[in-house]
Amino acid sequence: MSISPLAPATFPDLPAIEGVTFAAASAGIKKADRTDVMLALLAPGTSVAGVFTRSATRSANVRDCQAKLAIVSEGPAAILVNSGNSNAFTGKRGDDSVDALCKAVTEICGIDPARVFTASTGVIGQRLPHEKIIAKLEELHANQGAANIGIAAKAIMTTDTFPKAAGETIMIDGAPVKIAGIAKGSGMIAPDMATMLVYIFTDAQIGQSDLQALVTAHTDRTFNCITVDSDTSTSDTLMIAATGATGVDVTDNADFTDALHSVMLDLAHQVVKDGEGATKFVTVKVTGASTDADAKTVGLAIANSPLVKTAIAGEDPNWGRVVMAVGKSGAAADRDKLTIHFGETLVAEEGWVAPSYTEEAGAAYMKQENIDINVDLGLGSGSSTIWTCDLTHQYITINADYRS
């Protein structure tokens, strides 16, 4: 599979996070000789928070992690992730697999099972061969290293064409505070309270409840504002771990809040840029809505429209499809107050095409790699920004062959 044309030029130089180490291995879950499992070990006292899919058919791993976040513990923690199999819709067998994995991590790493968080990503409805993962735990435990986050990012990939990572280092009270995150996601992307698989680590000190509130708020403005294909995964998981190694308390610290948001938004954008078959990165900005919620509804209607997305793929400035998407969204809209821009080019206003607009200008703009669709509803002060990608023939090819 070729790398997405929207991929970053290089894997970022991430800051090492004191209090967390990583290892990855090939367990042969779906394909032999593919790195497909990673283990992260977290120091005692690490605060762990997370957000997860609200899918009614969410995986056994998701349900287990949700239950464990309610348990307060100061001991060490572990995050175990596999690709190649989602362990979703596998009935009691799925629960048994999670229990077996947590028990094995406890025995080998000496970590309370209540502090072992697992995730699985891949094909739905097939039994997870957890015994293959357990067979690799000794190796994973022995090969732990702070610099191994890059191979951990590769281990969690499925149809991804590149590993996704982002980091920040900021100064707070004269001390450096570091944040590093990895993510996977390419298809089945329309997050609902979380996204795909995302793991973020920081050496800052912050309590679990404050960390939970922060990551929940940021998720609504980052991962919950992206879409590739309008499908919400059964396995969506976003977890953040704060080791507290610096001793710098970042509770209610604006600089830390901004840095975390920056890392999360960067990762969210990378997921869109690796959308299956993507050739265009699209920003849909809606302003002038009656409410922010209406703005988001309109933005998602545009971003999820197959007609809009295929027009962008074909570099066709078919602005009528944007009008269609606004109208079908269910949010309040008025034909004669609607304004549409492609980038800086005014396309439509006052109920019709703008007198200054030309098809040549629209077609030239659509040839760009980054496309901005700006819609003002003219009704109020509500606004929202959604990020998506185009829809190409390659998306069909990838998903038609996914299980083969």
C-alpha positions in Angstrom: 0.0 0.0 0.0 1.4 3.4 -1.0 1.8 6.1 1.6 -0.9 8.8 1.7 0.1 11.9 -0.4 -1.0 13.9 2.6 1.4 12.2 5.0 4.0 14.2 7.0 7.5 14.1 5.4 9.0 12.4 8.5 8.0 10.9 11.8 8.3 13.6 14.5 11.1 13.7 17.0 9.0 13.1 20.1 10.2 14.1 23.6 10.8 11.1 25.9 8.3 11.0 28.7 9.8 10.1 32.1 7.7 7.4 33.8 6.6 5.5 30.6 8.3 2.9 28.5 7.3 1.0 25.4 7.9 -2.2 23.5 6.4 -3.8 20.4 6.4 -7.3 18.9 5.0 -9.5 16.1 2.4 -11.9 17.4 1.1 -13.0 14.1 -2.5 -12.1 14.9 -3.6 -11.5 11.3 -0.4 -11.7 9.3 3.0 -13.3 10.1 6.0 -11.1 10.6 4.0 -7.9 11.1 4.5 -5.8 14.2 1.0 -6.0 15.7 1.2 -5.7 19.5 2.6 -3.0 21.8 2.9 -2.7 25.6 3.4 0.5 27.5 4.3 0.5 31.2 3.4 3.4 33.4 5.1 4.4 36.7 3.3 4.2 40.0 1.1 7.3 40.6 0.2 7.8 37.0 -3.2 9.4 36.4 -5.1 7.8 33.6 -8.1 9.2 31.8 -9.9 8.4 28.6 -12.9 8.8 26.3 -14.4 6.0 24.3 -16.9 5.2 21.6 -20.6 5.3 22.5 -21.4 2.6 20.0 -24.0 0.2 21.3 -21.8 -2.6 19.8 -18.5 -1.5 21.4 -15.8 -4.0 22.0 -15.1 -6.0 25.2 -11.9 -4.0 25.6 -13.7 -0.7 25.5 -16.2 -1.8 28.1 -13.4 -3.1 30.4 -11.4 0.1 30.1 -14.5 2.2 30.9 -15.1 0.2 34.0 -11.5 0.5 35.2 -11.2 4.3 34.9 -13.7 4.5 37.8 -11.3 2.7 40.0 -8.8 4.9 42.0 -5.3 3.4 42.3 -1.8 4.7 42.8 0.0 1.7 41.5 1.8 1.2 38.2 -0.3 0.7 35.1 -0.1 -0.9 31.7 -1.6 -0.3 28.2 -1.6 -3.4 25.9 -2.8 -2.9 22.3 -3.0 -5.2 19.4 -3.9 -4.7 15.7 -5.4 -7.2 13.2 -8.4 -8.1 15.3 -10.9 -5.8 17.1 -12.2 -8.3 19.6 -15.6 -6.7 18.9 -18.9 -8.6 18.7 -17.3 -11.8 20.0 -19.7 -12.4 22.9 -18.4 -13.9 26.1 -15.3 -15.0 24.3 -14.3 -11.4 23.9 -14.6 -10.8 27.7 -12.6 -13.9 28.3 -9.8 -12.7 26.0 -9.6 -9.4 27.9 -9.5 -11.2 31.3 -6.8 -13.5 30.0 -4.7 -10.7 28.7 -5.0 -8.7 31.9 -4.2 -11.7 34.1 -1.1 -12.4 32.0 0.1 -8.8 32.3 -0.4 -9.0 36.0 1.6 -12.2 36.3 4.5 -11.1 34.1 4.7 -7.3 34.9 3.4 -7.3 38.5 0.6 -4.8 37.8 -2.9 -4.9 39.4 -5.4 -6.1 36.8 -7.5 -3.1 37.6 -4.7 -1.0 36.1 -4.2 -3.0 32.9 -5.9 -1.3 30.0 -6.3 -3.2 26.7 -7.4 -2.3 23.2 -7.8 -4.2 20.0 -8.3 -2.9 16.4 -9.0 -4.7 13.2 -11.6 -7.1 11.9 -14.9 -7.3 13.7 -16.6 -10.6 14.7 -13.6 -12.9 14.8 -12.3 -14.5 18.0 -9.1 -12.7 19.3 -6.2 -15.2 19.4 -5.1 -13.8 22.7 -2.8 -16.7 23.4 -0.6 -15.4 20.6 -0.3 -12.0 22.5 0.3 -13.7 25.8 3.2 -15.7 24.2 4.9 -12.3 23.5 4.4 -10.7 26.9 7.8 -11.9 28.3 9.5 -10.4 25.2 7.5 -7.2 25.5 8.4 -6.9 29.2 12.1 -7.4 28.6 12.4 -5.0 25.7 10.9 -1.9 27.4 12.4 1.4 26.5 11.5 5.1 26.7 12.6 5.6 23.1 10.4 2.9 21.6 7.3 5.0 21.1 7.9 5.0 17.3 7.6 1.2 17.0 4.6 1.3 19.3 2.9 3.7 16.8 3.6 1.2 14.0 2.3 -1.8 16.0 -1.2 -0.3 16.3 -1.7 0.4 12.6 -4.3 -1.5 10.5 -5.0 0.2 7.1 -3.0 3.2 8.1 -0.3 4.1 5.6 1.9 5.9 8.1 2.4 6.0 11.9 0.9 9.0 13.5 2.6 11.0 16.3 2.8 14.5 17.8 4.5 16.1 20.7 5.1 19.3 22.6 7.6 20.6 25.2 6.6 23.7 27.2 8.1 25.5 30.1 6.0 25.8 33.3 7.4 27.3 36.4 10.9 27.1 34.9 10.7 23.4 34.3 10.1 21.5 30.9 6.8 19.7 30.7 6.5 17.2 27.8 3.6 15.7 25.9 3.8 12.9 23.3 1.0 11.1 21.6 0.5 8.4 19.0 -2.7 7.4 17.1 -4.0 5.0 14.5 -6.9 5.5 12.2 -7.7 5.6 8.5 -11.1 4.2 7.9 -14.3 3.8 9.9 -13.7 7.3 11.1 -16.6 9.4 12.5 -15.8 9.6 16.2 -18.4 9.7 18.9 -16.7 10.8 22.2 -13.3 9.4 21.0 -11.5 8.2 18.0 -9.9 5.1 16.6 -7.0 4.5 19.0 -5.1 7.4 20.5 -2.6 7.3 23.4 -1.1 10.4 24.9 1.5 10.6 27.6 2.8 13.5 29.7 5.2 13.9 32.6 3.0 16.6 34.1 1.2 16.2 37.4 -2.6 16.4 37.4 -5.3 14.5 39.2 -7.4 12.0 37.4 -10.7 13.9 37.5 -9.1 17.1 36.2 -7.3 15.2 33.5 -10.6 13.5 32.5 -12.4 16.8 32.3 -9.6 18.3 30.2 -9.4 15.4 27.7 -13.2 15.3 27.3 -13.4 19.0 26.5 -10.5 18.8 24.0 -12.0 15.7 22.3 -15.1 17.6 21.5 -13.0 20.2 19.6 -10.6 17.8 17.9 -11.4 14.2 17.4 -15.1 14.6 17.5 -14.8 17.1 14.7 -13.2 14.8 12.1 -14.8 12.4 9.7 -13.5 10.2 6.9 -16.5 8.1 6.0 -19.2 8.8 8.7 -18.8 5.4 10.3 -18.2 5.2 14.1 -15.9 2.3 15.2 -16.8 -0.3 17.8 -13.3 0.2 19.3 -12.7 3.9 19.5 -10.4 4.6 22.4 -8.5 7.7 23.5 -6.4 7.5 26.7 -4.1 9.9 28.3 -1.6 9.1 31.1 0.1 11.7 33.3 3.0 10.2 35.1 3.7 13.3 37.3 7.5 12.7 37.0 8.2 16.4 36.7 6.3 17.3 39.9 4.9 20.3 38.0 1.2 20.6 38.8 -0.6 21.7 35.6 -4.1 21.8 37.0 -5.9 24.7 35.4 -2.7 25.7 33.6 -3.5 27.5 30.4 -0.2 26.7 28.7 -0.6 23.0 29.4 -4.2 23.1 28.2 -3.2 24.8 24.9 -0.3 22.4 24.4 -2.4 19.3 24.9 -5.1 20.7 22.6 -2.3 21.3 20.0 -1.1 17.6 20.2 -4.6 16.3 20.0 -5.6 18.4 17.0 -2.3 17.5 15.2 -3.1 13.8 15.7 -6.7 14.2 14.6 -5.6 16.0 11.4 -3.1 13.2 10.7 -5.9 10.6 10.9 -7.9 12.6 8.3 -4.8 12.9 6.1 -4.5 9.1 6.2 -8.2 8.6 5.3 -8.4 5.6 3.1 -7.6 6.7 -0.4 -7.5 10.4 0.5 -5.8 12.9 -1.8 -7.3 16.1 -0.3 -7.4 17.5 3.2 -10.7 19.4 3.6 -11.6 22.0 6.3 -15.3 22.8 6.5 -15.9 26.0 8.6 -19.5 27.0 9.4 -20.3 30.3 10.9 -23.5 32.4 11.4 -25.5 29.5 12.7 -28.3 29.8 15.2 -26.2 27.7 17.7 -22.8 26.0 17.8 -24.7 22.7 17.7 -26.4 23.7 14.4 -23.1 24.8 13.0 -21.6 21.4 13.7 -24.6 19.6 12.3 -24.2 21.5 9.0 -20.5 21.0 9.0 -20.8 17.2 9.4 -23.6 17.1 6.7 -21.2 18.7 4.2 -18.1 16.7 5.3 -20.0 13.4 5.2 -21.7 13.9 1.9 -20.5 11.4 -0.6 -21.5 13.8 -3.4 -19.4 16.6 -1.9 -16.5 14.3 -1.2 -16.4 12.8 -4.7 -16.7 16.2 -6.3 -13.6 17.3 -4.4 -11.8 14.1 -5.4 -12.6 14.9 -9.0 -11.6 18.5 -8.5 -15.1 19.6 -9.5 -16.2 22.9 -7.9 -19.8 21.7 -7.6 -21.0 24.1 -5.1 -24.6 23.0 -5.6 -23.7 19.9 -3.6 -22.7 22.1 -0.6 -26.1 23.8 -0.9 -27.7 20.4 -0.9 -25.8 19.3 2.2 -26.8 22.4 4.1 -30.4 22.0 3.3 -30.6 18.3 4.2 -28.8 18.7 7.6 -31.9 19.5 9.6 -30.3 22.7 11.1 -32.0 26.1 10.6 -31.0 27.7 7.3 -32.3 30.5 5.0 -31.6 30.3 1.3 -31.3 34.1 0.9 -28.9 34.5 3.9 -26.5 31.7 2.9 -23.0 32.5 1.8 -20.5 30.0 0.4 -16.7 30.5 -0.2 -14.2 28.1 -1.6 -11.1 29.4 0.1 -11.2 33.2 -0.5 -13.4 32.8 -3.6 -17.0 33.9 -3.1 -19.1 31.3 -4.7 -22.7 31.9 -3.7 -24.7 34.6 -1.8 -28.3 36.0 -1.5 -29.9 32.8 -2.7 -27.9 32.3 -5.9 -24.4 32.1 -7.5 -22.3 35.2 -6.8 -22.0 37.5 -9.8 -18.3 37.6 -9.4 -17.8 33.8 -9.4 -16.4 31.9 -12.4 -16.1 28.2 -12.9 -12.5 28.7 -13.9 -11.7 30.2 -10.5 -13.5 27.4 -8.7 -11.8 24.7 -10.8 -8.4 26.2 -10.2 -8.9 26.2 -6.5 -10.0 22.6 -6.4 -6.7 21.5 -7.7 -5.1 22.4 -4.4 -4.2 19.7 -1.8 -5.8 21.6 1.0 -9.4 22.7 0.4 -11.4 25.2 2.6 -15.2 25.2 2.3 -16.5 28.2 4.3 -20.3 28.5 4.9 -22.0 31.4 6.7 -25.7 30.8 7.5 -26.3 34.5 8.4 -28.6 33.5 11.3 -26.6 34.0 14.5 -23.2 33.6 16.2 -22.9 29.8 16.2 -19.8 28.3 14.6 -17.9 25.0 14.1 -15.0 23.6 12.2 -15.0 20.0 10.8 -12.1 18.3 9.1 -12.5 15.6 6.4 -11.0 14.3 3.2 -12.2 13.4 -0.3 -13.7 10.1 -1.3 -11.8 8.3 -4.1 -11.9 4.9 -5.9 -9.1 3.8 -3.6 -11.5 3.8 -0.6 -13.6 1.2 -2.3 -10.6 -0.9 -3.2 -9.3 -0.9 0.3 -12.5 -1.8 2.0 -13.7 -4.3 -0.6 -10.5 -6.3 0.1 -10.2 -5.6 3.8 -10.7 -9.1 5.1 -8.7 -10.9 2.4 
